[in-house]
Amino acid sequence: MERNDILKEILSDPDLMEKYDIKEKDLKELTTSAPYNKKIIEVLSVIINENDNHLNSSMIYKKIKKVHNIG
């Protein structure tokens, strides 16, 4: 499964779509590449991309912290 498909599959959950105000047409256009129009898309994209690039979990965590400007 490709990265973009993974992202779309995760965010196609009706509860997530409602919670993060993701429209059906927006879902079809999602990619794991920047620019991101929502923080949830950016965070999931970082996880998907870096996992696919074989980065270890602690490095992925550091990247997510950077996305959120934490410590």
Contacts in CASP RR format, 6 or more apart in sequence:
PFRMAT RR
TARGET T0000
AUTHOR 0000-0000-0000
METHOD contacts of the structure
MODEL  1
MERNDILKEILSDPDLMEKYDIKEKDLKELTTSAPYNKKIIEVLSVIINE
NDNHLNSSMIYKKIKKVHNIG
1 9 0 8 1.000
3 32 0 8 1.000
3 45 0 8 1.000
3 48 0 8 1.000
3 49 0 8 1.000
3 52 0 8 1.000
4 30 0 8 1.000
4 31 0 8 1.000
4 32 0 8 1.000
6 32 0 8 1.000
6 48 0 8 1.000
7 30 0 8 1.000
7 31 0 8 1.000
7 32 0 8 1.000
7 41 0 8 1.000
7 44 0 8 1.000
7 45 0 8 1.000
7 48 0 8 1.000
8 27 0 8 1.000
8 28 0 8 1.000
8 30 0 8 1.000
10 16 0 8 1.000
10 44 0 8 1.000
11 17 0 8 1.000
11 20 0 8 1.000
11 22 0 8 1.000
11 27 0 8 1.000
11 30 0 8 1.000
11 40 0 8 1.000
11 41 0 8 1.000
11 44 0 8 1.000
12 27 0 8 1.000
16 22 0 8 1.000
16 40 0 8 1.000
17 23 0 8 1.000
17 24 0 8 1.000
17 27 0 8 1.000
20 38 0 8 1.000
20 40 0 8 1.000
22 38 0 8 1.000
26 37 0 8 1.000
30 41 0 8 1.000
31 45 0 8 1.000
32 44 0 8 1.000
32 45 0 8 1.000
32 48 0 8 1.000
32 49 0 8 1.000
33 45 0 8 1.000
34 42 0 8 1.000
34 45 0 8 1.000
36 42 0 8 1.000
36 45 0 8 1.000
39 67 0 8 1.000
39 68 0 8 1.000
42 67 0 8 1.000
43 64 0 8 1.000
43 67 0 8 1.000
43 68 0 8 1.000
46 60 0 8 1.000
46 63 0 8 1.000
46 64 0 8 1.000
46 67 0 8 1.000
47 60 0 8 1.000
47 64 0 8 1.000
50 59 0 8 1.000
50 60 0 8 1.000
50 63 0 8 1.000
51 60 0 8 1.000
55 63 0 8 1.000
65 71 0 8 1.000
END
